[in-house]
Amino acid sequence: MRILLVQPGEGKGVLSRYLGRVEPLGLEAVAGGLRGHDVHLVDLRIEDNLEEELEHFHPQLCGISCSFTVDTYRALEVAQIVKESGEESRPFVVIGGHHASLNPTHFHHRAVDAVVIGEGEWTLAELVECLERGREVRTVRGLVLNTESRQIRTGVRPLTQNLDSLPMPARELTRRNRKRYYIGGSWPLAVLETARGCPYRCNFCSVWQFYRGRYRAKSPTRVADEIASVEEPYILLTDDNFLAEPERARQIAILLKARGVRHRYTFQARSDSIVAHPDLISLWRQIGLDAVFVGLEKIDQAELLKVNKANSVDSNDRALEVLHREGVGVTGSFIVDPSWERKDFEALRRYVRMHRIEVPSFSVLTPLPGTVLYRQVRERLQTGDYELFDFLHAVLPTQLPLPEFYTELAALYRSSYSMSRMLFEQVRAQWRRLLRGSISISQLRALMGAARSVTTAGCYLAGHTSREPHLINR
């Protein structure tokens, strides 16, 4: 079967598009289960060739990713373009991903035939087989099927028990774009999943709900094999807490060291796991650990309790000490609450300076549809424009007038990333890559665009005054 997989483009008002762009791993993972079919993958964040692909490839099925709320409108726009492209027979259109799985009603649309709920590798493979053989698609578990009047659920598909049974991601489908995936100065970057799910219940998080509160992990051997197959110098391990199973993390490092596999790694870890296992930070540092992404979230214990983080400010402080002692970079994520006053912004600025957090990230508290937080505060939402659900805009009422709130948010970034410092560090880090041709002038400009955007209050405000979201006729 001819199958087209599509990563939607980015909205013009989405500031986060400047901060990084990683490979569409979800689509690559799904494509891994479709080997033997004729599969093409289009990344519309980079390419502008959807119509050309449709004209020459004539897909029989199109799978569209909608993992993020901000992708909703463009996913529907892609679906409409694809559905209208067929002359004699229209492609079967299916949408999947985190947002789609938690909010399938958002995709009850005449251009969408089905929504994949949850993990998609085996669901899509079985759906393709049914379509090829002319069998009834209602027999495929894990779908929501659209009819004109309603949606029909085909039953819950069990989670994959053994993640080692999953096919390797089909990274070859993005070969032409692989030098254009990055986060900040980590360029070119590959992303790699070694586990799925999280046992914790942060109220703002959609991940644990997508994976039904379960945590599962690939074996050390499988992880080492997958890392060894990656060509990019930088790797981001996407697990919510890479140190969730300390012995597994240790064995992965030992295998990579024995094989002589070396990359520059960034992984995500909870601060309490770092404090409990500082030896793992030291071990991974020996094989290339570059930085750790830590969801610090709040600098006040009462505020941590409000988001159900199940961690402590003391653990955060001690984890930062461990990482600094080992010479590992820190990307520390903080939640900026719309209820904040100026004193709260100033307290966070002092904390970042005092703890020498190299790469702080400031996310505005955003109730993603489908999360516990969304259900708690949905009546207070100030907008239904999903373009603004990018963690950089306030969708809940702000205590400060909105222009002042964004002035303070921009000041957080300015105090942490002076333009001169960023220019110096980026030129130093990227000059050799520019000479080698692995990074372009346009990519350097994108990094500078990120600096200008997040440090300018007007850029945030512009999102609220941009065009209304394109509401497609359903």
N, C-alpha and C positions, 0 to 999 in steps of 0.2 A: 504494500500500500504506500502511496505517496503522502507523507506526513510533514506538515509545516508547523514548527514551534516558534512562537513569537514572544519576545520580551518587549512590552510596550515602551514607547518613548517617555520622555520626562515633560512635565508641565512647565510652561514658561515662567510660572511664578514660584517654582519649588527651589528654595535656596539650597537645599541639601544636595542638589545635583552637582554643586561645585566641590563638595567636601570629599567625594569619593565615588567611584563607580566600579563595582565588582562583577565578576562574571556571573551569568545567570545559572547558578549551580542547580537550582531546582529543575530547570528545563534540561540541563545536561544529564542530571540523574534520571529523569524520565526517559530521555533518549537512550540511555544505556540499556533500558529494557526493551528497546525497539530495534535493536540491531537485527539485520535481515530484511528490514524495510528500507525504503528510500526516504531518509529523513533530512530535512533542511532546517536550520535554525537562523532566525533573523533577530538581531538585537537593535531595535529601533532607537535606543539611546545613542547609538553610534552610527547606524546605517539609515538610509532613507530610500529603501528599495523594496518596500512591501508590494506595491503595485507591479513592479517588474517581476518579482518572485512569483506572484500570483499568475501573471500573464504567461510565464514560460514554464512554471512547474506544475500548475494545475493540481493543487493538493486535493486529496480526497478527505483528509481530516486536518483540522487546524487546532492545535492546543495553545492556549494563551495563558501566560502567567499573571496572576494578580495576588501577590503576596502582601503588598502594602496598600493601605487605604488610599493613599494618594494616586495609585495607579488605576482606580476604579473607572474613571471616565474614559481614559485612553484604552483600557482593555475592552470596554464596550464599543468604542469607536473602531478598534481593530476588528472586532467581531462583525460589526456591520459591514465594513469594507470587504472582509473575507467572504461573508455570506452572499453579498451581492456580486461577487466576482465570477461565480459559476454560471456558465451559459446554459449547458444542457443539464448538468447535475451540480447542485450546490454543495460545497464542502460541509461535512459534519463539524460543528464548532463546539469546543469544550473549553471551559475555563477552570483553573485550579490555583492553589496557593493558600496562604494563611488567611488573607482577608476573605477570599471567595469561600473557603471552607466554613468560616465562622459566620458568614453573612450571605448564604446562597440566594436569599430573596432579592438582594441587590442586582442579581443577574437573571432575574425572570424577565427575559428580553427576547423579542422575536428573532434576533440574530444569534442567540445562544441555544444550542441543543441540550447541553448538559453541563453540570458543575461537578467536579471531582471533590469529594469531601475527604480531607486528610491526605495521607501518603499516596502518591500517585503512580509509583513505578508499576505495580502489578495491576492496578485498576485500569490504567490507560492501555497497558498491553492486552488485557482481557477484552477491553472495549474494541480495540482494533481487530482482534481476532473475531469477535462477534460480527462486526460490520463486514469483514471480508467474507465470512461464511453465511451472511444473511440471517443470522440468528437474532432473537429478540434481545435488545440491549437492556431490558428490564431485569434480565438475569444477572447482570454485572453488579455486584455489591459495591457500595461506596460512591454512588452517583445520586445526584438530584437531576431528574429529567424535566425539561420544560414542555408543557403543553400550552395552548393558547390561554386556557382559563386557570391553570394551577401548576404547581410543581409536585413531582412524584419522587419520593425517596425509595431507592432500591434496596435499602438495608445497610447495616453497618458492616464495613469490612474490618476484620481483625487487624491489629497492628502487626507489622512484620516482627516476628520474635527474634530471629537471628539476622542481625544487620550484615553479617558477613555474606549472607545469601544475596544481597543486593548487587546488581551489576555495577561495574566501574562506571563513573560518569563519562559521557561521550564528549570529552573536552576537545576532540578533534573538530567538532562542529563549530567551535568558536576560534579556530586557529588564526583566521585572518584578523581577528580583533584582540588577540591575547596581549599585545603590547600596550593596549589602551585601557587596561583594567588596573585600578590603583585605589589606595586610600592615602590621602596626604602625600608624603614623600616616598611611600612604599610603592615602587613602580618599576617594572611590571609585577603584578600581584596575582597569585592564585588563591582561591578559597577552597577549603577542604573540611568536610564534616566527618568527625570521628564518633559522634554520639548524637542521640536525639532525645529531646525532652528535658524536663527539670522537675525535681521533687518539691520545689518551693512554690509558693502561691502569691507572688507579688501581684497586687490588684491591677496594676497597669499593664501587665504582660499578657500577650496572646499566645506565646509559645507553649506554655504548659497546658493550655486548653486545647490547642491544636493536636498535641500529642496525648491528650486525655489523662494528664497527670502522671504519665509513665516516663521512666528514664531507661534507655537501652544504649548499649555501646558496642562498637566494633572491637574485634580482638586486636591486641598489639601487632600481631603479624599482618593482619589485613591493613591496619593503619600505616605501618611501615612500608608495605608494598605500594600503597596509594601515594604516599609522600614521595617515594623513590621514583614514581612515574611522572612527577611534576617537573616541568622544565624551568618555571619562573624562579627568580632568586628569592622573592618574598612570598611567604605563605601565611594566610590568616586562617587559624583553626576556629571554626564557627560555633563550636559547642558552647552552651550557656555557661558551663563550668568545667573546663578541661580537667581540673584536678578533683572532680567528683569521686573518681576511683583512683586514689593515689598510687596504688601498686600498678595499675594499668598504665598510668602516665609514666611511671618509672620504667616499665618494661619497653614502652615505645621508644623512650630516649636511649635505652641500652641497645636496642636493635638498630636504631639509626646510627648510633656511634660505631657499632661493630661493622656496619656496612659502609661507613664513610660517607653517609648521606648528610649533606649540610645545606641548609637554607637559612634565611633570616626570618624567624618565626615571631608571630604575635598570636597569643591565645587569650581567651577570656577566662577569668577565674574570680570566684568570690573571695572577699578579703579574709573570711574566717578559714577558708581552705589554704590560703597562702600562709597565714600565721601558723596553722597546724603543721604545715609541711614545707618549711623554708628550704630544706635540702633539695626538694624537687626544683625549685627556682634555680639553685646553684647547678644542679645537674643539667637542666635544659639550657642554662647560660653557656655551658661548655660546648653544646652542639648548635648554638646559633640563636638562642632566644634573644630577640631584639626588644620586645616590649610586651607588657601585659595590660589588657583592657579590664579595668575593675569598675563594676557598677557601684560606686560609692553612694550615689543617689542623694544623700542628705548629710548635713553636718550637725544635726540635732537629733538626739535619740527619739524624742517624741514624734518628730517628723518621719523618721524611719518606720515607726510603728504605724503611722497613718497609711503608708503604702504597703504594709504587711511584708516588709523586706526580710524579717526573721534574721537580723544581723545587728551588729552594734557599731557605734561610732568608734569605740575603742579598738575593735577589730580592724576597722578601716585605717586608723592611725598606725597601728602596729604593722599592718600589711605594707603600707607605704615605706616604713622603716626597713622592712625586709628587702623590698625591691630596690630601694636606693643603695642599701649595703651591697647588694649583688651587682650593682651597675646596670640594672634593667630599667628601660624606659617605662613610664607610667602614662597610660591613657585613662584618665579618671573621668567617669561620667557622673554628672550631677543633674538632678531634676529641679528646674526652676518653677516654683508654684505661682500661678496667677494671683494668689492672695498676698504675695510678698509686697512689703514696703521697701523704701530705699535702704533702711538699716539691714534688711535681710540680704540684699545684693552686696552691700559693703562687707557683711560678715563672711559671705562666700569668697569675695575677692581676697580678704585677709587669709582665709583658710588655704586657698590655692597658693598664695605667696609663701605662707609659713611652711607648708608641707612640700614645696618645690615640685609641684605636679607639672611635668613637662608639657603634656598635651591634655589640658582639661576640655571636656565636652559638656555643653550646657543644653539640656533638652527641656523645652516647656512641657509641663505636665499635660499629656494628651490622652483623653479617654478614647482608645480605639474601639470602634464598634465590635461588639462580641466579647469584650473583656468585662471583668467584674466592675472595674472602675466606671466603665461606660454605663452599666446598669444603675450604678449608684448616683450618677450625676447627669444623666441624659436630659433631664428637665431643665438643667441650667445651661445647656449648650447655647452659644451665641450664633452659631452658624451650622448649616448642613453642607457647606462647601468642602468636599473631601480634599480639594487642593491644599487646604490649610492644615490638614492633619499630618504634618510632616515633622512634628516635634520642634519646630522653629517658630510657630505662630501660636498665639493664644486663641483657643476656641471656647474657653470658659471666661466668665467675667473677671476682669483684673481689678485689683484694689486701687492701683494707680491708674490715672488716665492712660489710655492705650499708647499714645505717643511717648509718655514718660516711662511706661513699662519697657518699651522697646529701646528707649535711650539707655536705660539701665542694663538691659540684656546685651546691647552692643558694647557697652562699657566693660562688661565682664570679659568679652573677647579681646577688646583693645588692651585691657590691663594684663591679659595673659599672653597676647601675641602682638607685640608691636610690629608695625609694618617693616621697620628697618631690620628687626631681628628675623622676621619671616623671609624677607628678601635675601638676607645674607645666608641663612640656613638652606633655603631652597636652591640658590645659585650654587653654593658649595656642594650640596648633595646631588644636584642634577646635571652639573656641567659636563662631567665625564660621560654621562648617559646621552646627553645631547650630541656630543662628538661621535659616540658610537652609533647614533641613529635609533636608539631604543626609546627615546623620548623626543617630542617635537616642541617647537616654539609654541604651538597652540595649546599643548598640554601644560606647559609652564604658565601660559596665560590663564588657563583654567584654575591653577592653584592660586594665582594672584587674584583671580575673580572671587575665589572663596574668601580670601582675606578681606577684600573690599566689602563683600556682601554681608558677612556676619558681623562686621564692625561698624556698619552704617545703619542707623535706626530706620532711615527712609526705605531701605530695601525690605525690611519686615513689613512696614506699613503698606507698601505697594501691593502686597499680596491681598490685602483687604479691599483694595480699590480696583483691582484688575477685573477683567471680564467675569461675568457670572459663569459658573460651570456649564458646559454644553450638555443640556438635558436631552438625551436621545429619546425619541419616541419609542416607547416600549410596546 
